[in-house]
Amino acid sequence: MGVSSTTPHLLRAARGEVVDRPPVWMMRQAGRYMKAYRDLREKYPSFRDRSEIPEVAIEVSLQPWRAFQPDGVILFSDIVTPLPGLGIEMDIAEGKGPVIFSPIRTQEQIDNLRPLEPEESVPFIKTILQALRQEVGNKSTVLGFVGAPWTLAAYAVEGKGSKTYSVIKNMAFSDPTTLHQLLAKLADSIAVYMRYQIDCGAQVVQMFDSWAGQLSPQDYDIFALPYQQRVFQQVKQTHPDTPLILLVSGSAGVLERMAISGADVVTVDWAVDMAEARARLGKHVKVQGNLDPGVLFGSKQFIRDRILDTVRKAGNWGHILNLGHGVLPETPEENVAFFFETAKQLDAAGVRG
Ligand code: CP3
């Protein structure tokens, strides 16, 4: 990066500028694999406290920043955080993930949902994002994130994480009109929430459609893609310069569809070879990824080889180096440190063809 540049590395790459090495961050980089996080969790056992008390959420977001200086610092929060603001009460249970108190199953419940008013229901987001921007200055890029309509609907309807998605698929395949109303309402509130995060300081925002990979491509086209597009279109209307990233877990079968979502950057997981993903997506689509998080259980030499391999395959434009999904809780911190050090030492001459 040129010394005169004041725009951080990740933001420049996400905007399509050529940079001297791919910027690097890690999904779930704040969390359980860090001792500092586990210690703080003892003091604040409730996830909602950790993510909604600004001082605590700021501290957790900054733990990986202080330890590894990643090119991206992500807000510590959860995809279900805005749901109570719509009238969907929830908690995040230790070891289980989100739990919805009254799962959404009826038309009447959908009619009763409120549009999100961020200043009323998630004001802590502003305090957290402003503090993160203040702290990292232009040395790193602050990322916000949201859940996508299909994935949040899956939590709202199922009431918790699911292996089969039987309740929401029952609704999708026997009463689609009702589900479409829920998806539309979620999309409009998610767009409001994304804009709010940007207004509060997020420089890049990632949308997690984690469970959209559970849909067949034909159903992805009906229940996931149109609502991803609805969110991205609404946000682009008012915030055209903020890069937006899309993630779908298990996305190998829908990569080309992700490219038409309106996202600027498509996350690729490790089930797809990065060179093949590039070929399938076309040269104009920016990518993020895609190391197997399990690589961080390998030797240092192995980690290094896989970083180099991914960076070579991704080419020298439009790549944000990341894992293909979140860092695993059992990962040795030392290997996370090595991953970041190695990635940040890559130079254009040595690695890229
Ligand atoms: O990347 C980051 O550092 C930001 C932190 C972050 C969390 N959740 C914190 C969290 C992010 C980006 C999320 C997004 C999220 N939450 C997703 C999309 C990402 C993905 O994995 O596809 C999903 C599906 C959720 C819902 C959710 N919340 C799950 C599945 C879990 C984990 C359950 C478990 O214990 O394994 C949660 C809880 C949660 N959110 C944790 C963290 C760090 C773990 C609980 C804890 O640390 O106490």
Residues whose N, C-alpha, C, O or C-beta is under 5 A from the ligand:
A	BS01	CP3	M26 M27 R28 Q29 A30 G31 R32 F47 I74 L75 F76 S77 D78 I79 A93 E94 G95 K96 G97 P98 F208 S210 G326
